């Protein structure tokens, strides 16, 4: 019983309770506007659409909780879809090799971001903003501004299809199952020494290094995980949205908004991966509510901006409060964040 109470307290402290309470409140309003939303086909369609953002949020969480940002994920999502369409070009036999190449490319982009940030000591904001521009420019140069080729049916299956004829639910999307599997993996990873050092690094980099934590290694790994999550998100988005020059555009700001909405503190050291994924679901539900109320799409960036500004203000206030207290050592590396 005491362990259950401790786990519940840890989740609430990480912002999970708050973000899921907000999610329930938004769902209640959506249900009042459109009672059919919670019918199985509509709910499964919502979760299918939300899965890429939730997966991106898990990857972005690793970076933000370590004290950095990854602004390149939107461009990487778009680049991966364009690369897949160009290389597969409708040939089923090319699907698996191209997916393998995409995973290697996503990991390489993340590794480059990580090494530039840690080894060259370039701020992650500048590093990943530069990578964003490099990816956008390279893809436009390669395609001439008009993506060519097509995705195979087997490639699109992960984003479009699922397990059919399930009692009560009808279809369970593959995207939902992938999201749950990767989410569970992220939670377990944060319970390992890697997760403990990652949290401690964001909380107090100097003390963590002095206590034996491999600060640069975990931060670089976080960027690699972010690059891989963007790759998986690109595969799912390509599945149901197809190939477009606008794929992934602006997703970097959407996913940062989702993570901070989940209570992950900008500057690092606080927040849970479950809350970050919950923030993505909540943001997707909020946009669904906007659609149900026929609000203009131009309102979305304003809401995202307001959430980010509020998160930055909160983080700054927390830093001021912390600076007034005696300096503390890094958090014990035996903690088990989720």
VOBA-1610 file (N, C-alpha, C; in pm, whole numbers, padded with zeros to 5 digits, always signed):
BEGIN
Unk+00083-00120+00000Unk+00000+00000+00000Unk+00087+00127+00000Unk+00195+00124+00082Unk+00283+00240+00088Unk+00350+00266-00046Unk+00382+00155-00118Unk+00444+00173-00250Unk+00345+00237-00347Unk+00219+00195-00339Unk+00118+00255-00427Unk+00102+00403-00397Unk+00103+00440-00269Unk+00092+00581-00232Unk+00212+00661-00281Unk+00331+00601-00268Unk+00452+00668-00316Unk+00448+00689-00466Unk+00402+00586-00538Unk+00392+00598-00684Unk+00293+00705-00723Unk+00178+00708-00652Unk+00077+00810-00683Unk+00130+00949-00654Unk+00203+00963-00544Unk+00260+01094-00512Unk+00363+01137-00614Unk+00443+01041-00662Unk+00544+01074-00763Unk+00479+01118-00892Unk+00371+01050-00931Unk+00301+01088-01052Unk+00240+01224-01039Unk+00177+01252-00928Unk+00116+01383-00908Unk+00222+01492-00906Unk+00338+01462-00843Unk+00445+01560-00839Unk+00502+01588-00975Unk+00498+01490-01065Unk+00549+01510-01199Unk+00451+01576-01293Unk+00334+01615-01242Unk+00236+01683-01326Unk+00135+01591-01391Unk+00147+01459-01367Unk+00060+01365-01434Unk-00085+01382-01392Unk-00108+01397-01261Unk-00244+01413-01213Unk-00311+01535-01272Unk-00239+01645-01277Unk-00296+01771-01328Unk-00330+01761-01476Unk-00237+01707-01555Unk-00260+01705-01700Unk-00372+01609-01736Unk-00384+01498-01665Unk-00492+01405-01696Unk-00627+01457-01645Unk-00626+01536-01538Unk-00749+01601-01495Unk-00795+01701-01602Unk-00699+01773-01660Unk-00732+01866-01767Unk-00783+01791-01890Unk-00721+01677-01920Unk-00764+01595-02034Unk-00909+01549-02014Unk-00942+01504-01894Unk-01078+01459-01866Unk-01177+01575-01881Unk-01137+01694-01833Unk-01225+01810-01844Unk-01251+01845-01991Unk-01146+01841-02073Unk-01163+01872-02216Unk-01251+01767-02282Unk-01227+01640-02248Unk-01310+01533-02303Unk-01458+01552-02265Unk-01482+01598-02143Unk-01620+01620-02100Unk-01688+01727-02186Unk-01614+01833-02217Unk-01671+01939-02302Unk-01693+01886-02444Unk-01596+01809-02495Unk-01610+01751-02629Unk-01734+01661-02634Unk-01753+01580-02530Unk-01868+01490-02525Unk-01999+01568-02522Unk-01998+01684-02452Unk-02119+01765-02447Unk-02151+01826-02584Unk-02046+01863-02657Unk-02066+01921-02791Unk-02100+01814-02893Unk-02031+01699-02882Unk-02050+01591-02979Unk-02053+01457-02905Unk-02171+01412-02860Unk-02180+01287-02783Unk-02126+01165-02859Unk-02124+01170-02991Unk-02076+01057-03069Unk-01925+01042-03068Unk-01853+01138-03007Unk-01707+01133-03008Unk-01654+01009-02937Unk-01725+00965-02832Unk-01676+00852-02753Unk-01726+00718-02803Unk-01791+00717-02918Unk-01817+00588-02982Unk-01685+00531-03031Unk-01675+00398-03027Unk-01546+00332-03051Unk-01475+00378-03179Unk-01540+00385-03295Unk-01468+00426-03416Unk-01409+00568-03406Unk-01486+00662-03348Unk-01437+00799-03335Unk-01321+00808-03237Unk-01332+00736-03125Unk-01227+00740-03025Unk-01099+00677-03077Unk-01112+00565-03150Unk-00994+00501-03207Unk-00929+00592-03313Unk-01012+00664-03389Unk-00959+00756-03489Unk-00882+00870-03422Unk-00933+00919-03309Unk-00864+01023-03233Unk-00728+00974-03184Unk-00725+00855-03127Unk-00600+00801-03074Unk-00500+00773-03187Unk-00550+00729-03302Unk-00463+00708-03417Unk-00398+00839-03460Unk-00477+00945-03462Unk-00425+01075-03503Unk-00329+01133-03399Unk-00355+01104-03271Unk-00272+01159-03164Unk-00141+01085-03147Unk-00133+00959-03192Unk-00016+00875-03166Unk+00117+00937-03208Unk+00130+00996-03329Unk+00259+01055-03364Unk+00304+01165-03270Unk+00212+01252-03227Unk+00249+01360-03135Unk+00288+01304-02999Unk+00218+01201-02952Unk+00252+01139-02823Unk+00392+01078-02829Unk+00424+01012-02939Unk+00557+00951-02955Unk+00664+01060-02962Unk+00636+01166-03035Unk+00729+01279-03040Unk+00751+01339-02902Unk+00642+01349-02823Unk+00652+01407-02689Unk+00743+01322-02600Unk+00734+01189-02613Unk+00821+01103-02534Unk+00968+01129-02568Unk+00998+01142-02699Unk+01135+01170-02739Unk+01181+01308-02694Unk+01093+01408-02709Unk+01129+01544-02669Unk+01147+01553-02517Unk+01073+01472-02445Unk+01087+01471-02298Unk+01230+01441-02256Unk+01290+01340-02318Unk+01428+01304-02281Unk+01521+01424-02295Unk+01501+01502-02400Unk+01589+01616-02425Unk+01561+01729-02327Unk+01433+01761-02309Unk+01399+01875-02223Unk+01431+01848-02077Unk+01405+01727-02029Unk+01429+01699-01888Unk+01580+01699-01858Unk+01663+01684-01962Unk+01808+01692-01942Unk+01860+01834-01949Unk+01769+01930-01978Unk+01809+02071-01980Unk+01830+02128-02118Unk+01782+02060-02224Unk+01804+02107-02361Unk+01672+02117-02437Unk+01682+02153-02566Unk+01568+02156-02658Unk+01606+02081-02785Unk+01505+02032-02856Unk+01527+01977-02990Unk+01425+02039-03086Unk+01468+02142-03157Unk+01381+02212-03251Unk+01383+02149-03390Unk+01459+02043-03408Unk+01474+01986-03542Unk+01372+01877-03573Unk+01288+01838-03474Unk+01204+01720-03494Unk+01100+01738-03604Unk+01043+01857-03617Unk+00944+01879-03722Unk+01004+01863-03860Unk+01121+01924-03879Unk+01189+01912-04008Unk+01231+01768-04034Unk+01270+01696-03928Unk+01311+01557-03945Unk+01192+01470-03984Unk+01075+01494-03924Unk+00954+01421-03963Unk+00927+01441-04111Unk+00929+01567-04155Unk+00905+01596-04296Unk+01008+01533-04387Unk+01134+01541-04346Unk+01241+01483-04427Unk+01225+01332-04439Unk+01187+01266-04331Unk+01174+01121-04334Unk+01062+01077-04428Unk+00951+01149-04428Unk+00840+01114-04518Unk+00882+01132-04663Unk+00949+01244-04692Unk+00994+01271-04829Unk+01097+01168-04874Unk+01191+01134-04785Unk+01292+01034-04818Unk+01227+00899-04846Unk+01131+00861-04762Unk+01064+00732-04781Unk+00993+00726-04915Unk+00919+00832-04949Unk+00845+00832-05075Unk+00940+00827-05194Unk+01050+00901-05188Unk+01144+00905-05299Unk+01214+00772-05319Unk+01253+00707-05208Unk+01329+00582-05218Unk+01241+00460-05241Unk+01123+00457-05182Unk+01034+00342-05202Unk+00967+00349-05338Unk+00912+00466-05371Unk+00849+00490-05502Unk+00749+00380-05538Unk+00670+00339-05438Unk+00564+00241-05462Unk+00607+00096-05465Unk+00736+00067-05452Unk+00786-00071-05459Unk+00780-00136-05320Unk+00696-00239-05308Unk+00679-00306-05179Unk+00810-00365-05126Unk+00893-00417-05214Unk+01016-00483-05172Unk+01115-00387-05107Unk+01100-00258-05130Unk+01192-00159-05073Unk+01151-00111-04935Unk+01034-00150-04889Unk+00978-00092-04766Unk+01067-00114-04645Unk+01100-00239-04614Unk+01179-00266-04493Unk+01320-00207-04501Unk+01393-00220-04613Unk+01525-00157-04618Unk+01518-00006-04600Unk+01416+00058-04656Unk+01405+00204-04643Unk+01371+00242-04499Unk+01285+00165-04433Unk+01255+00193-04293Unk+01382+00181-04208Unk+01464+00078-04236Unk+01591+00065-04166Unk+01681+00184-04190Unk+01686+00232-04316Unk+01766+00349-04349Unk+01713+00474-04277Unk+01581+00486-04268Unk+01521+00600-04198Unk+01560+00600-04050Unk+01558+00484-03988Unk+01596+00476-03847Unk+01742+00516-03827Unk+01828+00471-03918Unk+01969+00510-03910Unk+01986+00661-03930Unk+01910+00716-04025Unk+01919+00860-04051Unk+01869+00940-03930Unk+01757+00896-03870Unk+01706+00965-03752Unk+01804+00961-03637Unk+01866+00844-03615Unk+01966+00832-03509Unk+02088+00919-03539Unk+02127+00927-03666Unk+02244+01008-03704Unk+02218+01157-03681Unk+02097+01203-03714Unk+02063+01343-03689Unk+02065+01371-03539Unk+02007+01281-03461Unk+02009+01298-03316Unk+02151+01296-03261Unk+02234+01207-03313Unk+02373+01199-03268Unk+02448+01327-03301Unk+02425+01381-03421Unk+02490+01508-03459Unk+02447+01620-03365Unk+02316+01628-03339Unk+02267+01730-03245Unk+02332+01715-03108Unk+02340+01590-03061Unk+02395+01565-02929Unk+02543+01598-02918Unk+02620+01557-03019Unk+02765+01581-03013Unk+02799+01729-03028Unk+02726+01798-03116Unk+02750+01943-03130Unk+02718+02015-03000Unk+02611+01972-02935Unk+02570+02037-02811Unk+02665+02005-02696Unk+02706+01880-02683Unk+02787+01840-02568Unk+02937+01856-02591Unk+02986+01813-02706Unk+03130+01818-02731Unk+03176+01959-02769Unk+03098+02027-02852Unk+03137+02162-02897Unk+03079+02271-02808Unk+02994+02233-02713Unk+02935+02326-02617Unk+02853+02436-02684Unk+02782+02399-02790Unk+02690+02492-02855Unk+02553+02475-02790Unk+02486+02585-02762Unk+02353+02575-02700Unk+02260+02493-02789Unk+02182+02406-02726Unk+02095+02316-02803Unk+01994+02392-02887Unk+01950+02508-02840Unk+01856+02589-02918Unk+01916+02625-03052Unk+02043+02668-03052Unk+02111+02706-03176Unk+02141+02584-03261Unk+02190+02478-03196Unk+02225+02355-03269Unk+02106+02300-03346Unk+01995+02283-03276Unk+01879+02219-03340Unk+01804+02313-03434Unk+01811+02443-03408Unk+01756+02539-03504Unk+01835+02532-03634Unk+01967+02523-03622Unk+02051+02507-03741Unk+02020+02377-03814Unk+02000+02268-03739Unk+01968+02140-03801Unk+01833+02147-03872Unk+01737+02216-03812Unk+01607+02237-03875Unk+01624+02301-04013Unk+01704+02406-04019Unk+01725+02477-04146Unk+01801+02391-04246Unk+01898+02315-04196Unk+01973+02226-04284Unk+01881+02122-04348Unk+01795+02061-04267Unk+01705+01958-04319Unk+01604+02014-04417Unk+01543+02128-04382Unk+01448+02189-04474Unk+01515+02225-04606Unk+01633+02286-04597Unk+01704+02326-04719Unk+01747+02209-04803Unk+01799+02104-04738Unk+01847+01988-04812Unk+01734+01916-04885Unk+01621+01902-04817Unk+01508+01832-04878Unk+01451+01914-04994Unk+01441+02044-04977Unk+01389+02127-05086Unk+01485+02127-05205Unk+01615+02126-05178Unk+01712+02118-05286Unk+01702+01985-05358Unk+01683+01878-05283Unk+01677+01743-05339Unk+01550+01722-05422Unk+01438+01778-05375Unk+01309+01755-05442Unk+01267+01869-05533Unk+01340+01980-05529Unk+01299+02096-05607Unk+01172+02160-05553Unk+01141+02135-05426Unk+01023+02192-05364Unk+00896+02113-05386Unk+00903+02007-05464Unk+00785+01924-05492Unk+00821+01778-05471Unk+00783+01718-05355Unk+00818+01579-05328Unk+00769+01485-05438Unk+00852+01389-05471Unk+00817+01293-05575Unk+00817+01152-05516Unk+00767+01055-05595Unk+00760+00918-05549Unk+00632+00892-05473Unk+00621+00772-05420Unk+00501+00734-05346Unk+00537+00628-05243Unk+00455+00622-05139Unk+00475+00525-05032Unk+00405+00394-05067Unk+00466+00284-05031Unk+00404+00153-05056Unk+00289+00130-04959Unk+00201+00038-04993Unk+00088+00007-04906Unk+00133-00051-04773Unk+00238-00133-04775Unk+00286-00191-04650Unk+00348-00085-04560Unk+00409+00019-04620Unk+00464+00128-04540Unk+00351+00205-04472Unk+00242+00227-04544Unk+00132+00307-04493Unk+00044+00230-04394Unk+00063+00100-04387Unk-00024+00019-04303Unk-00013+00057-04156Unk+00107+00088-04108Unk+00125+00121-03966Unk+00045+00244-03926Unk+00035+00341-04016Unk-00036+00464-03984Unk-00184+00460-04015Unk-00227+00369-04103Unk-00366+00369-04148Unk-00448+00251-04098Unk-00385+00137-04080Unk-00459+00014-04053Unk-00447-00028-03907Unk-00499-00148-03877Unk-00494-00199-03742Unk-00551-00340-03735Unk-00577-00385-03613Unk-00639-00516-03593Unk-00789-00499-03615Unk-00843-00570-03712Unk-00983-00551-03751Unk-01077-00644-03676Unk-01205-00607-03679Unk-01314-00689-03626Unk-01297-00724-03478Unk-01248-00626-03400Unk-01236-00645-03256Unk-01372-00615-03192Unk-01424-00705-03109Unk-01555-00681-03046Unk-01558-00546-02974Unk-01666-00474-02991Unk-01693-00343-02931Unk-01611-00230-02992Unk-01484-00255-03021Unk-01396-00149-03071Unk-01392-00140-03223Unk-01417-00249-03290Unk-01408-00249-03436Unk-01266-00268-03482Unk-01186-00160-03476Unk-01045-00168-03515Unk-00959-00110-03405Unk-00850-00180-03373Unk-00746-00125-03285Unk-00631-00082-03374Unk-00606+00047-03389Unk-00502+00094-03483Unk-00363+00046-03443Unk-00283+00013-03545Unk-00143-00020-03518Unk-00073+00099-03454Unk-00111+00219-03495Unk-00048+00340-03439Unk-00067+00346-03288Unk-00186+00308-03240Unk-00212+00307-03096Unk-00124+00204-03025Unk-00113+00085-03083Unk-00030-00019-03021Unk+00117+00021-03020Unk+00164+00084-03128Unk+00303+00131-03131Unk+00325+00239-03026Unk+00228+00331-03014Unk+00237+00437-02914Unk+00246+00378-02773Unk+00162+00279-02742Unk+00162+00218-02609Unk+00293+00144-02582Unk+00342+00073-02684Unk+00466-00003-02667Unk+00585+00091-02642Unk+00595+00197-02722Unk+00705+00291-02705Unk+00691+00369-02575Unk+00567+00400-02538Unk+00545+00469-02410Unk+00589+00383-02293Unk+00553+00255-02296Unk+00596+00164-02189Unk+00748+00151-02186Unk+00809+00148-02305Unk+00955+00142-02310Unk+01019+00266-02252Unk+00960+00382-02280Unk+01014+00508-02227Unk+01004+00512-02074Unk+00891+00466-02022Unk+00874+00462-01876Unk+00978+00371-01812Unk+00997+00253-01870Unk+01096+00160-01815Unk+01238+00216-01825Unk+01267+00284-01935Unk+01401+00343-01952Unk+01428+00447-01845Unk+01325+00526-01809Unk+01345+00628-01707Unk+01361+00567-01568Unk+01333+00439-01553Unk+01353+00372-01424Unk+01492+00310-01412Unk+01569+00317-01520Unk+01706+00264-01517Unk+01802+00373-01469Unk+01929+00337-01460Unk+02031+00435-01421Unk+02036+00549-01522Unk+02018+00518-01650Unk+02016+00624-01751Unk+01913+00731-01715Unk+01791+00689-01680Unk+01687+00785-01646Unk+01721+00866-01522Unk+01779+00801-01423Unk+01814+00870-01301Unk+01923+00975-01326Unk+02021+00939-01407Unk+02128+01035-01438Unk+02073+01149-01526Unk+01981+01116-01616Unk+01923+01218-01703Unk+01850+01324-01621Unk+01766+01280-01527Unk+01694+01373-01440Unk+01792+01456-01357Unk+01891+01388-01301Unk+01989+01457-01217Unk+02069+01559-01297Unk+02099+01527-01422Unk+02173+01620-01508Unk+02095+01748-01530Unk+01966+01735-01560Unk+01885+01854-01577Unk+01869+01934-01450Unk+01871+01864-01337Unk+01854+01929-01207Unk+01980+02003-01163Unk+02095+01939-01178Unk+02221+01998-01131Unk+02335+01930-01207Unk+02372+01988-01319Unk+02472+01926-01408Unk+02607+01907-01339Unk+02655+02011-01271Unk+02787+02006-01210Unk+02796+01899-01102Unk+02695+01897-01014Unk+02697+01799-00906Unk+02684+01657-00959Unk+02605+01640-01067Unk+02590+01507-01126Unk+02721+01458-01183Unk+02794+01546-01251Unk+02924+01508-01307Unk+03022+01472-01196Unk+03019+01549-01088Unk+03111+01522-00977Unk+03079+01392-00906Unk+02952+01351-00912Unk+02914+01225-00846Unk+02927+01105-00938Unk+02986+01126-01056Unk+03015+01014-01145Unk+02917+00995-01259Unk+02817+01082-01271Unk+02721+01071-01380Unk+02782+01112-01513Unk+02756+01037-01618Unk+02811+01067-01752Unk+02716+01164-01822Unk+02732+01290-01789Unk+02640+01395-01832Unk+02632+01405-01984Unk+02746+01415-02049Unk+02746+01431-02195Unk+02687+01308-02265Unk+02716+01191-02211Unk+02666+01068-02273Unk+02514+01060-02268Unk+02456+01088-02150Unk+02310+01077-02140Unk+02241+01185-02222Unk+02300+01303-02230Unk+02239+01409-02310Unk+02245+01375-02459Unk+02357+01321-02503Unk+02367+01281-02643Unk+02268+01169-02674Unk+02257+01073-02583Unk+02161+00964-02601Unk+02019+01018-02609Unk+01988+01121-02529Unk+01855+01181-02532Unk+01824+01237-02671Unk+01920+01301-02735Unk+01899+01354-02869Unk+01880+01240-02970Unk+01954+01131-02953Unk+01936+01016-03043Unk+01796+00960-03028Unk+01748+00947-02905Unk+01612+00898-02881Unk+01508+00991-02943Unk+01534+01121-02936Unk+01443+01218-02998Unk+01441+01200-03149Unk+01557+01178-03210Unk+01563+01156-03354Unk+01491+01029-03395Unk+01503+00924-03315Unk+01433+00799-03345Unk+01281+00815-03330Unk+01239+00890-03227Unk+01095+00911-03209Unk+01037+00991-03325Unk+01114+01088-03377Unk+01068+01165-03494Unk+01056+01074-03616Unk+01145+00977-03626Unk+01138+00882-03738Unk+01012+00797-03731Unk+00983+00743-03613Unk+00862+00662-03597Unk+00738+00748-03622Unk+00738+00871-03570Unk+00625+00961-03594Unk+00609+00988-03743Unk+00721+01004-03815Unk+00716+01027-03959Unk+00655+00909-04033Unk+00688+00788-03989Unk+00631+00667-04051Unk+00480+00665-04033Unk+00433+00697-03913Unk+00289+00696-03887Unk+00218+00808-03961Unk+00278+00928-03961Unk+00215+01041-04030Unk+00210+01016-04180Unk+00316+00960-04236Unk+00316+00927-04378Unk+00208+00826-04411Unk+00176+00739-04312Unk+00076+00638-04335Unk-00063+00694-04356Unk-00104+00793-04274Unk-00241+00842-04288Unk-00251+00978-04355Unk-00139+01052-04363Unk-00146+01186-04424Unk-00086+01189-04563Unk-00004+01090-04598Unk+00058+01089-04729Unk+00178+01181-04738Unk+00222+01207-04861Unk+00344+01285-04885Unk+00307+01428-04921Unk+00366+01523-04850Unk+00338+01663-04874Unk+00458+01745-04832Unk+00475+01860-04895Unk+00586+01949-04859Unk+00565+02008-04720Unk+00441+02005-04669Unk+00411+02065-04539Unk+00413+01963-04425Unk+00441+01837-04453Unk+00443+01736-04347Unk+00548+01773-04242Unk+00508+01774-04119Unk+00600+01803-04009Unk+00620+01949-03980Unk+00569+02036-04063Unk+00592+02179-04045Unk+00529+02229-03915Unk+00608+02291-03831Unk+00560+02345-03704Unk+00546+02245-03592Unk+00575+02117-03617Unk+00556+02016-03513Unk+00652+02034-03396Unk+00768+02097-03422Unk+00863+02118-03314Unk+00803+02203-03202Unk+00725+02305-03240Unk+00664+02391-03140Unk+00544+02323-03074Unk+00471+02245-03153Unk+00356+02172-03098Unk+00401+02072-02992Unk+00509+01999-03020Unk+00553+01897-02925Unk+00613+01959-02801Unk+00684+02072-02813Unk+00736+02140-02694Unk+00620+02188-02609Unk+00516+02242-02674Unk+00396+02284-02602Unk+00336+02167-02526Unk+00327+02051-02592Unk+00269+01933-02529Unk+00349+01891-02406Unk+00481+01892-02418Unk+00566+01848-02307Unk+00553+01942-02187Unk+00557+02073-02212Unk+00546+02166-02100Unk+00405+02167-02042Unk+00304+02139-02125Unk+00168+02125-02075Unk+00159+02007-01978Unk+00243+01907-02000Unk+00249+01791-01911Unk+00326+01816-01783Unk+00370+01940-01763Unk+00436+01975-01637Unk+00586+01953-01636Unk+00647+01922-01751Unk+00792+01906-01756Unk+00854+02046-01757Unk+00942+02073-01663Unk+00995+02207-01643Unk+01101+02238-01748Unk+01085+02351-01818Unk+01188+02396-01911Unk+01313+02430-01832Unk+01426+02380-01875Unk+01549+02393-01799Unk+01591+02260-01740Unk+01496+02164-01733Unk+01530+02028-01696Unk+01517+01997-01548Unk+01529+01867-01519Unk+01534+01822-01381Unk+01403+01787-01316Unk+01292+01811-01383Unk+01163+01783-01320Unk+01058+01748-01424Unk+00979+01646-01395Unk+00873+01604-01485Unk+00883+01457-01518Unk+00771+01397-01558Unk+00768+01255-01592Unk+00733+01235-01738Unk+00779+01124-01794Unk+00751+01095-01934Unk+00603+01064-01954Unk+00538+01007-01853Unk+00394+00981-01862Unk+00319+01114-01874Unk+00360+01214-01795Unk+00296+01345-01801Unk+00320+01411-01936Unk+00439+01395-01991Unk+00468+01453-02123Unk+00379+01393-02230Unk+00361+01261-02227Unk+00272+01197-02324Unk+00126+01236-02299Unk+00091+01252-02170Unk-00043+01301-02137Unk-00065+01442-02188Unk+00040+01524-02185Unk+00030+01659-02239Unk+00001+01659-02387Unk+00062+01563-02459Unk+00036+01551-02604Unk-00108+01512-02630Unk-00159+01417-02553Unk-00300+01377-02568Unk-00393+01493-02536Unk-00359+01568-02431Unk-00442+01681-02391Unk-00443+01789-02499Unk-00328+01817-02556Unk-00321+01919-02661Unk-00399+01874-02784Unk-00389+01747-02819Unk-00465+01694-02933Unk-00615+01701-02905Unk-00654+01673-02780Unk-00795+01684-02743Unk-00842+01828-02750Unk-00757+01921-02710Unk-00792+02063-02717Unk-00815+02107-02861Unk-00728+02062-02952Unk-00745+02096-03093Unk-00872+02031-03150Unk-00904+01911-03102Unk-01028+01846-03143Unk-01148+01928-03098Unk-01141+01981-02976Unk-01248+02067-02926Unk-01262+02193-03012Unk-01149+02250-03053Unk-01154+02366-03141Unk-01230+02333-03270Unk-01201+02214-03323Unk-01269+02173-03446Unk-01419+02155-03422Unk-01453+02095-03307Unk-01594+02073-03276Unk-01669+02206-03261Unk-01600+02306-03209Unk-01662+02438-03190Unk-01648+02527-03312Unk-01586+02472-03419Unk-01565+02547-03544Unk-01485+02674-03522Unk-01389+02667-03430Unk-01300+02782-03408Unk-01195+02788-03518Unk-01144+02906-03550Unk-01046+02917-03659Unk-00915+02846-03627Unk-00856+02785-03729Unk-00729+02714-03710Unk-00618+02808-03667Unk-00631+02936-03700Unk-00529+03034-03663Unk-00519+03054-03513Unk-00618+03003-03437Unk-00614+03015-03292Unk-00512+02920-03229Unk-00480+02813-03299Unk-00389+02713-03243Unk-00251+02770-03207Unk-00184+02841-03298Unk-00053+02895-03261Unk-00060+02990-03141Unk-00170+03065-03129Unk-00184+03156-03016Unk-00192+03079-02885Unk-00268+02970-02885Unk-00280+02887-02764Unk-00145+02824-02731Unk-00075+02770-02833Unk+00056+02710-02809Unk+00152+02814-02752Unk+00150+02934-02808Unk+00239+03039-02760Unk+00210+03076-02616Unk+00081+03084-02581Unk+00044+03118-02444Unk+00091+03011-02346Unk+00079+02885-02385Unk+00123+02775-02297Unk+00274+02780-02277Unk+00350+02803-02385Unk+00496+02809-02374Unk+00540+02927-02289Unk+00477+03044-02309Unk+00513+03162-02229Unk+00485+03136-02082Unk+00369+03076-02052Unk+00336+03045-01913Unk+00437+02947-01854Unk+00480+02847-01934Unk+00577+02749-01886Unk+00712+02813-01859Unk+00755+02902-01948Unk+00883+02972-01929Unk+00877+03060-01804Unk+00765+03130-01786Unk+00750+03215-01668Unk+00754+03132-01540Unk+00687+03017-01543Unk+00687+02929-01426Unk+00828+02878-01396Unk+00900+02836-01503Unk+01035+02785-01482Unk+01127+02894-01427Unk+01112+03017-01477Unk+01195+03127-01429Unk+01165+03156-01281Unk+01039+03150-01245Unk+01001+03173-01105Unk+01059+03065-01016Unk+01054+02939-01063Unk+01111+02830-00983Unk+01261+02846-00965Unk+01329+02892-01071Unk+01474+02914-01060Unk+01506+03024-00959Unk+01423+03130-00960Unk+01447+03239-00864Unk+01427+03189-00720Unk+01323+03109-00699Unk+01300+03056-00566Unk+01412+02964-00522Unk+01462+02884-00618Unk+01571+02791-00586Unk+01699+02866-00553Unk+01725+02976-00626Unk+01849+03052-00605Unk+01853+03117-00467Unk+01736+03136-00406Unk+01733+03196-00272Unk+01762+03096-00162Unk+01759+02967-00200Unk+01784+02862-00101Unk+01931+02821-00106Unk+01982+02755-00003Unk+02120+02705-00006Unk+02139+02610-00123Unk+02256+02614-00186Unk+02285+02526-00299Unk+02273+02381-00256Unk+02213+02301-00339Unk+02192+02161-00306Unk+02267+02070-00402Unk+02290+01951-00356Unk+02358+01853-00440Unk+02260+01795-00540Unk+02314+01718-00636Unk+02227+01652-00734Unk+02134+01555-00663Unk+02019+01530-00723Unk+01927+01433-00667Unk+01992+01295-00664Unk+01961+01215-00562Unk+02021+01081-00556Unk+01992+01001-00681Unk+02092+00933-00731Unk+02076+00856-00854Unk+02004+00724-00829Unk+01947+00707-00711Unk+01868+00588-00682Unk+01719+00611-00698Unk+01681+00736-00731Unk+01538+00768-00750Unk+01487+00695-00872Unk+01355+00677-00881Unk+01296+00605-00995Unk+01189+00690-01060Unk+01230+00789-01144Unk+01131+00872-01211Unk+01054+00792-01314Unk+00931+00831-01340Unk+00851+00766-01443Unk+00803+00867-01544
//
